[in-house]
Amino acid sequence: MLAYYLALTWSFRFINKKH
């Protein structure tokens, strides 16, 4: 479960930084 949350937050952060 933690991995899922981490991946989600990481993806969100990556997208936010790319924007």
Stockholm file with secondary structure:
# STOCKHOLM 1.0

chainA/1-19         MLAYYLALTWSFRFINKKH
#=GR chainA/1-19 SS CHHHHHHHHHHHHHHHHHC
#=GC SS_cons        CHHHHHHHHHHHHHHHHHC
//
